[in-house]
Amino acid sequence: MEAVAYSNFRKSLKDYFKQVNDNSEPLIVTNKNPEDNVVVMSKEDYDAIMETLTVNSNDYLMQKLARGDEQFKAGGFKQHELIDDND
């Protein structure tokens, strides 16, 4: 993960936003006081992390995922060809 000083971040804000969004790589923005450092990430990546946290904190969903994983490992699935909407 790349780090940039706040003053440099501010000077090139648009470029850093583009970099973060294009690369899906968070960026650490540093300050003189380390407690004021922040991480900048794309909204898409943030949403994905939040969804993962939500699923992981939901016992019902985690149990469903575990059952599906067990079924997959036991061969309890069928493979199908993808449907082409253009046909």
C-alpha positions as a Markdown table, in Angstrom:
| # | Residue | x | y | z |
|---|---|---|---|---|
| 1 | Met | 0.0 | 0.0 | 0.0 |
| 2 | Glu | 1.4 | 3.3 | -1.1 |
| 3 | Ala | 1.7 | 6.3 | 1.4 |
| 4 | Val | 1.7 | 10.0 | 0.5 |
| 5 | Ala | 2.1 | 13.1 | 2.7 |
| 6 | Tyr | -1.0 | 15.1 | 3.1 |
| 7 | Ser | 0.5 | 18.2 | 1.4 |
| 8 | Asn | 1.3 | 16.2 | -1.7 |
| 9 | Phe | -2.1 | 14.4 | -1.6 |
| 10 | Arg | -3.8 | 17.8 | -1.5 |
| 11 | Lys | -1.8 | 19.1 | -4.5 |
| 12 | Ser | -2.6 | 16.1 | -6.7 |
| 13 | Leu | -6.0 | 15.1 | -5.3 |
| 14 | Lys | -7.6 | 14.3 | -8.6 |
| 15 | Asp | -4.7 | 12.2 | -9.7 |
| 16 | Tyr | -4.7 | 10.2 | -6.4 |
| 17 | Phe | -8.4 | 9.7 | -6.6 |
| 18 | Lys | -8.0 | 8.3 | -10.2 |
| 19 | Gln | -5.1 | 6.1 | -9.0 |
| 20 | Val | -7.1 | 4.7 | -6.1 |
| 21 | Asn | -10.1 | 3.9 | -8.3 |
| 22 | Asp | -8.2 | 2.5 | -11.3 |
| 23 | Asn | -5.9 | 0.3 | -9.2 |
| 24 | Ser | -8.3 | -0.7 | -6.4 |
| 25 | Glu | -5.4 | -0.1 | -4.1 |
| 26 | Pro | -5.9 | 1.9 | -0.9 |
| 27 | Leu | -3.7 | 4.9 | -0.3 |
| 28 | Ile | -2.4 | 6.0 | 3.1 |
| 29 | Val | -2.4 | 9.8 | 3.6 |
| 30 | Thr | 0.1 | 10.7 | 6.3 |
| 31 | Asn | 0.2 | 13.7 | 8.6 |
| 32 | Lys | 2.7 | 15.0 | 11.1 |
| 33 | Asn | 0.7 | 13.4 | 13.9 |
| 34 | Pro | 0.4 | 9.7 | 13.0 |
| 35 | Glu | -3.0 | 9.6 | 14.8 |
| 36 | Asp | -4.3 | 11.8 | 12.0 |
| 37 | Asn | -3.3 | 9.4 | 9.2 |
| 38 | Val | -6.2 | 8.2 | 7.0 |
| 39 | Val | -6.7 | 5.6 | 4.3 |
| 40 | Val | -8.4 | 6.5 | 1.0 |
| 41 | Met | -10.1 | 3.8 | -0.9 |
| 42 | Ser | -12.6 | 3.5 | -3.7 |
| 43 | Lys | -16.3 | 3.5 | -2.8 |
| 44 | Glu | -16.6 | 0.1 | -4.6 |
| 45 | Asp | -13.9 | -1.4 | -2.4 |
| 46 | Tyr | -15.4 | 0.1 | 0.7 |
| 47 | Asp | -18.8 | -1.3 | -0.2 |
| 48 | Ala | -17.3 | -4.7 | -0.8 |
| 49 | Ile | -15.6 | -4.7 | 2.6 |
| 50 | Met | -18.8 | -3.6 | 4.4 |
| 51 | Glu | -20.8 | -6.3 | 2.7 |
| 52 | Thr | -18.2 | -8.9 | 3.7 |
| 53 | Leu | -18.3 | -7.7 | 7.3 |
| 54 | Thr | -22.1 | -7.8 | 7.3 |
| 55 | Val | -22.2 | -11.4 | 6.0 |
| 56 | Asn | -19.5 | -12.5 | 8.4 |
| 57 | Ser | -21.4 | -11.1 | 11.3 |
| 58 | Asn | -24.7 | -12.8 | 10.3 |
| 59 | Asp | -24.8 | -16.3 | 11.8 |
| 60 | Tyr | -27.6 | -17.4 | 9.5 |
| 61 | Leu | -25.8 | -16.4 | 6.3 |
| 62 | Met | -22.5 | -17.9 | 7.5 |
| 63 | Gln | -24.3 | -21.2 | 8.2 |
| 64 | Lys | -25.8 | -21.1 | 4.6 |
| 65 | Leu | -22.4 | -20.5 | 3.2 |
| 66 | Ala | -20.9 | -23.4 | 5.2 |
| 67 | Arg | -23.7 | -25.7 | 4.0 |
| 68 | Gly | -23.1 | -24.7 | 0.4 |
| 69 | Asp | -19.4 | -25.3 | 0.8 |
| 70 | Glu | -20.0 | -28.7 | 2.3 |
| 71 | Gln | -22.4 | -29.6 | -0.5 |
| 72 | Phe | -19.8 | -28.4 | -3.1 |
| 73 | Lys | -17.0 | -30.5 | -1.5 |
| 74 | Ala | -19.3 | -33.5 | -1.4 |
| 75 | Gly | -20.1 | -33.1 | -5.1 |
| 76 | Gly | -23.7 | -32.1 | -4.5 |
| 77 | Phe | -23.9 | -29.7 | -7.4 |
| 78 | Lys | -24.7 | -29.6 | -11.1 |
| 79 | Gln | -22.8 | -27.8 | -13.8 |
| 80 | His | -24.7 | -26.0 | -16.5 |
| 81 | Glu | -23.8 | -24.1 | -19.6 |
| 82 | Leu | -24.2 | -20.4 | -19.4 |
| 83 | Ile | -27.4 | -19.0 | -21.0 |
| 84 | Asp | -26.7 | -16.5 | -23.8 |
| 85 | Asp | -29.5 | -13.9 | -23.8 |
| 86 | Asn | -28.6 | -13.0 | -27.4 |
| 87 | Asp | -29.9 | -16.4 | -28.8 |
